[in-house]
Amino acid sequence: MAYAAVTSLKGTVHLHFLQPLPRLSIQHKQEIINSLHENLGFLQKFLEESGIPYNNSAVKDLEAEVRDVAFKAEKGIEMELSNIYLQSSSIERLHRILKQAVKQTDYLKKKLIKIKSKHQFAKGPGVSLLGRMRQRGLLLGSTSSQPADPERENIFVSKFSESTSKLDSRMVGCDKEFKMILDKLTQQSAKQLQVVSIVGMGGIGKTTLAGEVYKDPSITSYFYKQAWVTVSQEYTEVQMLRCLIGCVSASSDDEQSSNDPGELAEMLRKRLKDEKYLIVIDDIWSKKAWDSVQRCFPNDNNGSRILLTSRLREVAEYAASSGNSIINMPFLDANESWNLYCNVFGKTEFLPMFELIGRDIVKKCKGLPLAITLVASLLSKTEEKVEKWKNVAESVIGDSNEACSSVLSLSYNQLPHPSKACFLYFGVFPEDYEIPVKKLVKLWAAEGFFEAVNNKNLEEVATKCLQDLVDRSLVLVGKQSYNGKIKTIRMHDLLRDLCLKEAQCENLLNVIGNDYHGAVAGQVKLPFYKRKSQHLFSKACPWISIKPGCYNIQIRSKCFDKFHSLHSVDHIDFSIKVLCHFKLLRVVDMKLGLWNFEYKMLYMENLVHLRYLALSLSEKVGPLKLKLFEHWNMQSYIVRGCSVILDSSEASGIWKMPLLRNFYADIIPFTLEASDFIHRNIATISWLRPKCCIKDLFTRIPNVKKLGIQGKMHFEYENSDGFYNFVCLGQLEKLSIKEWHIKLSYRGIQWPTSFLPNLKKLKFFRTRLLWSDMKLIGMLSNLEVLKLIHACEGKEWKPCEGGFHQLKRLVIESTCFEDWNAVDNHFPVLEHLELTGCASLREIPIKFADIDTLALIQLNRCLHSVLASANRIQKVKQSFGNDAFLVRSKYIRHPPV
């Protein structure tokens, strides 16, 4: 963490003192600022390029000293800046802190040079990694397989996605078990509801096997309804039931309609009644969790099944229908292990010496898929030098538990310095939580983990780092977009255990509501307490994560100068007065149930260092008025809630946030007036009223890439000609328009060349367009995704030739759309067609079978005749050898009997 601490401090110095127009001008102290910045640059480069070995105690101690000096200096600088900006301190105290920081970094710089000059860096392999882990207390051993505390009530749940598998998506081995499970699930003679359990240690591939079964065509065609819920050690019954209801319901509204477990259980039971269903309950840890949901599954003697995975045999046996319904996960044999290793590399042939080392490493992994995947991913990133590969081989020893632990820590220790803090940051999220990638890279950027390089902004640098973690198999890909772009990310629970241990070791993270982390009885000064039980922490850490299920969080300490970020993914109750005391807060990412807002206003003037604000407000908060201040460091400002108000006088505060990149205020659209200032950093802004679509405004946000416009139901004709002013937004890539009646015509605009030339995604929602207007939309030169949600009036769409020549995904939701007179060259490169709620549409044109690129048709709540036409298209595709083409359907409306 020394590198992350130095990078953060260097970024803070640059942010406050080295900008072209700094907020605080201290030109007479510029020499001190330049010296500090130069020293930090040296330390940063040294740490990044030196390859410091962990077995060198002198260097290890010095790295810890560098970390502590950087953290302390940054804290002192930011505290004094807070006091200066709030007019409660003079600049002289800041000057003394800067001088002390220069003195200390000078000392560290000389010390590092001295160590290097004496050649004290070890060049051999040194102590094995396992030995180093024992010294540092990092061995996970088999503790991760222990039963959950029966007193715990918090569990986090998630749905199945194509990449839910916790290992490589290409399953290796387990052919026998796979066929056995398929037979048990589809056994015609057994009509009663049955439970099949898969049991095995963490990392052995239970979820991967269950996922392969879940999406197998013989399963998807056999069961009428399927649902997947990942339970883990941290759940609430309500969340689990909501997740299951969301999987089996046609509308997502059902899962949000109640917070009462009894009502939700009855709702789920009704959705499953008389349906042949398959429910997968993944990673369940307790009998109590099973008891809380098993009553929801009706036994209608129609062949329904439940597939369950667990590390705990007693839980698996408790739930299984019989002893014959337990599937024991085996370790991979030698050939299967080597095949998995080769799959990760993407090749089967290696130079003889490297194959010998690779086989030796695979043998030491004891057939555990997670260990093999991680070590292969690490070697694929390692230079092909025999000595380096042998070092890895010597670090992987012990039984399966030790092998897994050693590989996990090896993968972390071998990370580039900039990536280590990013890896540890995953600890702020609950177990099995799917993290939106767009959110994660914004958080990393706000925390100061990176510097902009090669003309890339911080979010682009963060995205590259995330891809490296994916390539190393340290994080798992969740959902993906139509073009394969990663949308969500998650972490295997064994890796998360390592993440939490390392973050604790570095004194970075406190998890509120988690007795496992640092409880100290009798402590007097406490950061927080929770109703009914107290959670006592001996140290205040920069990252605070509040687990789901915590309520009435209140401050019990004056350690306000320790916290940099505050996180919660579940609605909690909090006090605005408390938050304003955290003067060093950079990140606030919280869901709030009841918040003590004074005057129903979000007021954060004291938080001068805030860089990322994301609040999700429940209906209980009530109407909330946003008040913007001169947050010079703010990068992302996101407030979601049904009653958020931002009037035009307050919206002008956006121009006083020079580093702002993302601004989102939900749901009431706001008015932003033009300014003399050209804001070149704003990349995302939503939701603006249509009256804002004027040239004066758009020319002052020239680099905006994502824009949301929302009208009002009674003012849908507001500035109906404003659409043509988008010609000023040449960098715009994504545009969403809601409830705004726009009139489209040529207007002398060169649509194919000069109108929105970079627009890739366009969404219309209740815009009252005509289907004939799609002729102009089809001229947009780079449009790849078009979503029409109750957007067009009329029954018939006759597309024109020559349009939509880049369109890859088309989504239509319309109750009045009846006839579609289209041929293949109207959508020449279409890949994904999705129709939802098209209750009047009779069929998809058969000519769509001639679109070579078409790979998927997805139907939701459509007529049976539409599904029949999609199946005809599939048969034509198959007759030409395209067996990969898919038709997916849910809640098809069958004709009356």
N, C-alpha and C positions, 0 to 999 in steps of 0.2 A: 504493500500500500504506500510505500515511500514515493513511488512514481506518481500515483494518483494525487497524493498530498501536495507534491511539488507542482504538478500540472495545475491543480486547482488554485494554489496560491499565485502562480504565474498568471493565470487567467484573471484572477481578481485584481492584481496589480495593473494588468493591461486594461481591464474593463473600467477602472476608476480613474486612472492617471495617464494612460497612453493613447486614449481615443483622440481623433482630430479635434473634437470639441468636448473635452472632459467636463463632467458636472462640477468637479472640484478642481480649481486651478491652483497648483502649487509650483509655479515655474521656478521659484527661488530654491526649491528643494528637488529640482529635476535630476540633479546629479545622483542623489541618493536613490531615487526611483530607478534610474537607468542601471546603477550598480546592482541593485537587488534583482532586477529583471535579468541582467546578464548572469549573475550567480545562479539563479534558478534555471536558466537555460542550460548552463553547464551541468548542474546536478541532474537535470532531466535527461540530457543526452548520455551522460555517464551511466545512469541507471538503465537506460534503454539498450545501450550497446555493449555494456560490460559483460553480460551473461553471468551475473553474480551467482556462484554456487551456494546451495543451502548448507553445505557441510563446512563452510568457512565461518567460524563463529565470529571472528573479528569483523568481517564484512556484514554479516547478518546483524550484529549489534549496531554497526554504524548505519545500516539501512533503517533500523528502528529509530535511531537518533534523528536521522534526516526526516523521517515521517513525523515525529513528535515536534521537531522544530518548525516544520512547515505548518502543521495544524495549529500550533500555538500562535505563530506569527499571523496567520490568516484570521484567527479568531480575534486577536488584538486589533488588527487593522479594521476589520469589519465592525467591531464594537465601537471603535472611535469614530468611524465614518457615520454610524447610526446616530451617535451623539451630536456630531457636527451637523448632519443634515436636519436633525430635529432641534438644532440650536441650543444644545445643552453642554457643549464642550468647545474648547479652542483647538486650533490646529497644532499647537506646540506638543501636546501629548501624542498626537499621531506621528509627529516628526521623531519623537524619541523612540516610538515603537518601530518605525521604519529603520532608524539607525541601528537598533538592536538586531533587527532581522538581517541587515547587511553584515553586521559583525559575526553573527552566528553562521550565516551561509558562507562567509569567507573562510571561517574555521573549518567547516565541513568540506569545502572545496579543497583546501590544502590537505586535509586528512585523507581524502580519497586519492588525491594525486600521490601522496606519500605511500599509501598502501599499494597502489598500482606500480609505482617505481620500484618497490622492494619485491615485486613478483610474488605476492602472497596469495594470489588467486589460485586455487587448486585447478590443475589441468587434467588430472585423472578422474576416474569415475567416483572415487571417494566412498563414503559410507552409503550403503544401499538405502533406497527411499524408505523401505519398511523400517529400518533403524531410525531414520530421521523422524518418521511418523510416530514411532514409539516415544522418542524423546519429546515430541511436541504434543503427545496425547491426542493424535488425530485419527487413530485407528477406529473405524466404525464397528468392526467385529460383527457380531450377530445381534447387536442391540436393536437394530432396525426391525428385527423380526419379533420383538417382544409384543405381547398383547397391549392393546390400547388401555389407557386408564378408564375404568368403567364410569368414573365420575365425569369424564369429558362429555360435553354435549355439542361441541362445535365441530362440524365436519364441512368441508367444502365439496361441492359437486360440480360436475361438468358433463356435457353431452358428448356423444360419439362424433368424431369427424374422420375424414378419410385417413388422417395421420395421427389418430389417437394412439396407435401402437407406440409403446415406449422404447422400442428398438428400431432397427432398420426395417423399413416397410416390406422388404422382400424376406419373407419367412424362410429360414433354413432349418431343416430337420422337422421333427414332430409330425411326420406324415401319418404315422400310426394313430397318434392321439387326435389328429385332425379328423381322420375318417371315423374314429370311434365317437367323437362328439357329434359329427354330422348324423351318424346312425341313431344316436340316442335322441337327438332333437327331432328327427323326422320319422321316428319309428311309428308306423301306421297302427300297430296293434295296441299301443299304449295311449289311450284316449285321455286318461286323467292328467291333470296338471302335474308336471314333474320338474324337479330342480336338479341340474347337473352342476357340479362344482369342480373347478380347476384349482389345484393347490400346489404351491411351490415357493421357494425363497425369492426375495426381491432381486430383480434383474435377470430372472431365468426365462422370461418371455411369456408370462401368462396373458398379459394384455395383448401382445402381438398375436398369439394364437386365437384368443377370443375375437379380436378384430378381423382376422382372416375368415373365421367362421361367420361372423355377423354379416359380412358383405359378400359371401359366396352366393352365386346365382341360385343354387338349389335351396338356399335359406330364404332369400328375398322373394322367391316365387312361391314358397311353401306357406309362409306366414303372412297374414293380412296386415298386421301391425307389428312394428319393431320399435324398441326403445332401449337406450343405453344411458346408464348413469354411473359416473365414477364417484365413489363414496369417500375413500381415504380415511385418515384418522380424525379429520376435522370437518364435521358436517352439522347441519341443522335439518331436522325432519322436514320442515317447510320447504327448504331449498331443494331437497331431494325429490319431494313430491312434485314441486313445480317443474323440475327438470323432466321428470317422466311424463307429466301432463303435456308439456311443450312438445315432446317427441310424438305423442299419439293423437294430438289435437290438430284440427285443421286451422285453427286460429291461435295466434300467440296470446290473444287477450285472455284466454281461459286460465293460463298459468299465473296471471297477475291479479286474479279476481278476489283472492282471499289470502289471509295470513293464518287462518285457523287450520291446524293439522287435520282435524276431523272432517272439515268441509272439503279440504283438498283430497283426502283419502277417498271420500265418497265420490268426488268428481272423477278421480282416476279410475275407480272401480266401474263407474258408469261408462267411461270411454272404452274400457276393455271388455265389458259384458258382451257375451255372444261372439266375440272376435277370437280368431286363432292368432295368438300373439307370441312374440319372443321378447323377453326382457333380459338384458345383460346388466348385472350389478357387479361392477368392476372394483377391485381393491377394497373389499369390505373387511373391517377389522374387529367387529364385535357382534355378539349375539343380539345385543340391544338394537343395533342398527338394522339387523334383519327383522327382528320382531316389529319394528316400527313401520315396516312397509309390506311385509308378507300378507297382511290382512287385506291389502288393496287388490290382490290378484285373484280374480274369480276363477273357480274351477267348473267350467261348463262342459267337461268331457269332450273337448273338441281338438285335443292334441297340442294345447298351449304349453310353452316351456319357459323355464327361467335358467339362464346360464350365469354362474357366479364365479368370481375369482377371489382368492384370498391367500395370504401367506400363512394363515393360522389354520391348521388342520381341524381343531375343535370347532371353529366357526364354519368351515366347509362341511364337516360332518353334521353339524347341527341343522344346517339348512338343506342338505341333500336329501333326496327322496329315499335313497337306500345306499348301502355300502358299495353297490355296483355303479353308483352315479358319481363316484369320486375319480377324477382324472389327475394322476400324479405327473407333474411336469418333470421330464428327465433332463439331465445335463446332455449337452451335445457330445457325440462321439468325436474321435479324432478327425475323421473325414468331414463331418458336418462343421466342426469348428474351423477347419481350414477353408471350407467353402465360404463360410460367413466372413472370414478374414479377407478372402479374395474379393468378395462382393463389395466390401467397404472400399477397397483399393480400386475396384473397377477393372481388375485384370487378374489373370491366373499365372502369368509367367514372370519370374523374377531372376535376377542374376543369382547363381548358385549360393554365394556367401549370404546374400540377403534372404534367400528362401530358407536357408538353414537357421538363421537367426529368427526369422518370422515363425517358423514351425516350433522353435524352442519357446518363444513367447506364448504362442497359442496353447502349447501344452501346459504351461504354467497357469493359464487362465482357468484350467480345470473344467472346461466345457460350459462356462457361464457366459451367455450371449452378451450381456451388458459389458463385461470386462473385455471380451474380444472386440466388440464394436469400438469401445473407447480407445483401446491400445492401438488398433488398426488405424483409427482416425488420427491419432497422435503421430504414428509413424508415417502416414501419408503426408504429414506436414513437416516431417523431419528430413533434413538433408541426407542424401544417400552416402553416408560415410560409415564404415564398419564400426568405428569406435563409438559413434553416437548411438547407433542401433544397439550395440552391446550394452551401453549404459542403461537403455530402456529395459533390455532383457534382464539385467541384474536387479532391477527395481521391482520386478514382478515375481513374488515368491509367496509360499504359504498355501493353506487350504483355500477352498472356494471363497470363503468370507474374506480372508486376508488378501487373496489375489484381487478380489473386487475392490477392497479398500485401497490397496496399493495402487491399482490402476486409476481409481478415481482421483487420488491425491496427485499421482504423477501427471495426469492430464491437466489438473489445476496448476501445479508448480511449473509446468512447461509452457503455460500461456505467456504470450507477450505481455510486458508490463502494463500497457494501456488497457488490456482486456480483463485483468484480474479484478479490478473494482467493478467492472460491468457484470462479471460473473457473480460476485458477492451480492450485488444489488438485487438479484433475483430473490434473496431472502426476505425482502419487504412484502412479497406477494404470498398469499396462502398456498398451501399444498394443492396441486392439481388445478390451479387457477390458470385459465387461458388469457395471456397478456396480449392486448393489441399491439402490434409492432409499431404503429405510428405513435402510440402513446409512449412506448418504451424508449424509443430513440429521442423523443422530446425530453423525457425525464433524464436520461443520461447526459444530454447536452446541457440541461439546466443545472445538473450537479457539478458540472465543470470537469468531467472526465477527459475531455478532448480539447484540442486546438484545431482551428480551421487550417487545412493544408491543401495545397494545389488548387486553390480557387473553389474548394468544396466547402459548403457550410457545415456547421456542427452536426446537423441531423444526417447529412450524407456520410460524414465520417463515422457516426454512430451506426448507421445501417451497414457499413462495411465491416465494422467490428462484430455486429450481430451475425452476419453471414459467416464470419470466421468461427464463431462459437457453434453455429449449426454444422459447419464442415467438420468440426472436431467432435461432433456428437455429444456435446456438453449440454445442449438444449434441443428440444424437440419441436419440429414444425407442427403446428395445429392446423388451422384453416388456411386455405390458399385461394387466391382469386382465379378468375377464368384463364389468366395467362401464366399461372404458376407462381405468381408473386406471393410471398409469405404475408398472411394477414394477422395470424396469431401465433404465439410461441408459448411453450410450457417447459417444465423441467421434471425429469424423473425424480421420484422421491428420495432415492439413495443419493443422488447428486445434490438434492436440496439439503439433505442432512449434512453433507460435507460443506455446502455453502453456508449454512447457519453456524457450524462449528468454526469455520475460518473467520466469518464475520464477527463472531463473539471473541475469538482470539485477538482480532485486530481492534476490539472495542468499538465496533462500528454500528452495531444493530441491537436494539431492544425490541422484543415482540411482546406487546401488552396483551395479557390474557393467556400467556403461555408459561406455566409453572416450570417447564423444562429449562428455561433460559434464565439463570442467574437469580433465583429467589433467595433472599437473605432475610431471615426472621429478625424482627426487632429493629429494623432500620428506621431511623427517625425521619430523615428527609427523603420523601418518596416523590418520584416524578408524577405518578398517577395512582388512582385507586379505582376499583370496580365495585359496584354495588354487590353485596352479599359476600364477596371474597376479595381480599387485597392481594395485589401482586407487587412484591417489593423488589426493587432493583438497586444494586449497590452503586452502579455508575450510570450517568446520563450519557447516551451515545448520540452521534449525529443523526442516525436514521431511526425513526420510530414507526413501527408497524402495529396497528391495532387489529387484532384478530376478529373475525366474524363472531357475533354473539356478545360482544362487550357493550355495555350500556352505561350511561351516566358517568362518562369519563371526566374526571376533574383533576386539577393540579393540586399536588401536595408538596411542592418543592419550589425553590427559587433557582433551579438549574436552567433558567431560561436561555442562557447564553451557550448551551451545549447543542441545541437541536437545529439541524439543517433541513430535515425533511420529515413530513408527517403524512402517513398513509393509512387509509382504511378502504376496503372494497365492499363493506356492508354498511348499511345505514346505522349511525350511532348518534348519540346525543352529546352536544358539545356547547361550550360557551364562547362567544365571540370575544369576551374580555380576556379569556385565557390566551387565545391565539395571538392577540396583539402584544403580549409580553414576550413572545419568541422573536426577539429582535434580529436574530441571525437566520431566520427561516428563508430558504431558497425555494423549497418545494412544498406545496400543500396539495395533496391529491386525496380527496375524501368524499365519502357519501354521508350525508347528514340527515338524520331523522328529525330531531327537534334541536334547533339552534337558537340560543338566546340572543336574537338580534335586537339591538336597541333601535327604536324608531323604524323597524322593518327595513334596515339599510345595511348593506355589506360595506363595512368601513375598515380599511386596512392601511391607513396612512403611516402607521409606525413601521410597517414591514418594508423598509427601504431596500432590502437585499432580495426581495421576492423575484424569482425568475419564472416560476411555473405555478399557476393557480388553476386547479381543476376541482370544482365543487359540483356534486350531483345532489340536488335537494328533493326531499320527499314532499308530498302534498301538505304534510303537517306544518311545514315552514310557513306556508301562506305567501301572499304577495311580497316580493322582495325587490327593493330598488337598489340597483348597482351604483356605486359611487367610485369613479376612477380618479387616481392621483398620479403624480409624476413618478411613476415607477420606471426609472431609467433602465433598470436591468431586466424588466419583464420581457420574457420571450413567448410565453403561451398563457393566454387568459381564457379559461373555458368555464362557463357556468351553465349547468343544465337544470331545468326545473319548469314546472308548468306555469309558474307565475313570476317570471323574472322580468323586470322592467328596466329599460335603459333609455332615458329621454335624450333628446338631441344635445342639450347643454352638457350632459355628462359624457356622451359618446365622443365629444371633441377631445376628451382625455386621451384617446388613442394616439393623437398627434404628439402627445407628450411622453410617449413610450418609444424612444428611437430604436430599440432593439426588438420590438414586438414583431413576431413572425406569424402567430396564430391567435385569432380572436374569434370566439364562438359564444354567443349568448342565445339561449333557448328560453321560451319559445316565441315570445312576442317580438316581432321584427322591430328594428330600431332605425333611426335616421342618423346618418353621418354626413355632416356638412363639409364641404371642401375647405382646404387650408392652403396657406401660402407655402407650407412645408411639403416637399415631395418625400414620401415615405417609401424608401426602396427595399425595406426589409420585409414588409408584410407579404406573406405568401398565402394565408388563408383568412377569410373573413365571412362570417354568417351570423345572423340572417339580416340582411339589409332590406329596407322597404323599396318598392319599385321607384319611388320618387327620387331615390339616390342614384339611379342609373342615368347619370349625366356626364358629359365629357369633363367638366371641371373637376369632378371627383376622380374619375377613372384615370385621368392623366397624372394624378398625384399618388396613385398606387400602381405604378406601371409593371411591377414584377409579381403581382398577385397570380397564384396558380390555381387556387380553389376558391370558388365564390358561391354563396347561397343567397338567393333573392326570394322573399316571401311577401305576398300581398295579404290583404284582408278580404274576407268573404264579401263585405259590403263595398269594398273599394277595388274590385278586381280589374277595373278599367284604368286604374291610376297609372299615369305616364305610360300608356300603352305603346308609345313609339320608342320608349327608352331602350328596347332590345337592341336597336341598331348602334347604340353608343358602345356596345361591347367591342366594336371595331378598334377601340383604343387599348384593349387588353390583349396584346399580341402574345403574352406569355401564359394566358389562361389555359389550364389543362382539364379542369373539372368544373362543371357548372350545374347547379341544381336550382330549379325554379318551381315555386309552390304558389298556387292560388293567385296567379297573375295572368290576366287575359291579355295576350300580346297579339298583334296583327303582323303577319309576315308578308313581305313583298320584296321585290328586287331592290328598289330604292337606289338604283345606280351603283350598288355595291358589287364588287367582284367576289361573289361568294366562294368560288373554288380556290381562290388564290390569296385574298387579303382579309377575309372575315374569319376571325378566330382560327388562325392557321395551326395552332398547337393544341386545340381542344380535342381531348381523347374520350372524355366521359360527359354525357349530357343526360339529365333527368328532368322530365316534366311531370308535375303532379297537379291535377285539377287545373289545367291551364286553358281549357275550352278552345284548343286548337282544332283545325279541320284536318282530316286525313290528307287533303291535298297540300297542306303546308309541309308535309314530309318531303315534298320535292325539293324545297330549299334546304331543309335540314340534311338531306342526302348529299348535298353539294359540299358540306364541310369536309375539307381535304383529309384530315387525320382522325376523324371520329371512329372510335373503336367500340364504344359501349353506348347504347341508347336505351333508356328506360322510359316507358310511356305508362304512367300510373293514372288511370282515369283522366288521361290528358287530352284525348281527341273526341270530338263530337262527330256523329255520323256512323252509318252501319257498314260502309264499304271502303276498303283501301285498295287502290290501284297504284302500286309503286311505278316509278318511271325508270327507264333504262339509263345507265350511266351514273347512277347515284350509289351511295353507301359502299364505295369501292374499298374502304378499309374497315368496315363494320364487322366485328368479330362476335359481339354478344348483343342480342336483342331481347328485351323484357317487355312484355305487354300485359297490362291488367285493365280489362274493360268489360263492362256488362252489356254494352250496346253493340260491340263489334261483332258483325255477323259474317261478312263475306270478305275473303282475302284473295284477290286476283293477282297472284305473283308467280314469277318464274325464277329459275336459278340465277340468271344474270342480274336480277334486281338486288341480290345480296351475294355477290360472287365469292367472298371469303368468310362468310358467316361460319362460326364454330359452335355457338351455343344459343339455342332458342329456348326461351322460358315463357310459358303462358300461364297466368294465374287468374282465376275468377272470370275467365272468358265464357260466361254462361250462355252466350248466344252464338258463339262461333261454331260453325258446323264441322269444319275440317281444315287441316293444313294442306296447302297445295302440294300435289304429288311431285311437282317439278323440284321441290326442295331435295328430292333424292339425287338430283344431278349436281348439287353443290358439293364439290369434292372435299371441302374443308369441314363440312358439318359433322360434328362428332357427338353431339348430345342434344336431345329434345327433352325438356323437363316440363311436366304438366301438373298443375295443382288446381283442384276444384273446376275442372273442365268437363264438357260432355263426353260421353263414351264414344261418340262418333269421332271426336278429335283424337282420342287415344287410338282408335282403329286406323285413322289416317296416318298417325305416327308409326304404327306397327307396319303399315304397308310400305312406308318410306324405308323402314328398317329392313324389310325383306328385299327391297330393290337394292339397297346398299350391300346386303349380304350376298346377293346374286353376283355382284361385281367383286366379291372377295373382301369386302370391308366388314369383318366380324367385330371390329372394335367399336362400331357405332352403338350408342346406348339410347334407350328410351326409359325415362323414369317418370313415375306417376304417383300421385297421392290424392285421395278423396275425389275420385272420379264419379261423376253423376251418371248413374245407370238409368236407362229409360224405364218407365213404369211397366210392370208386368201386366 
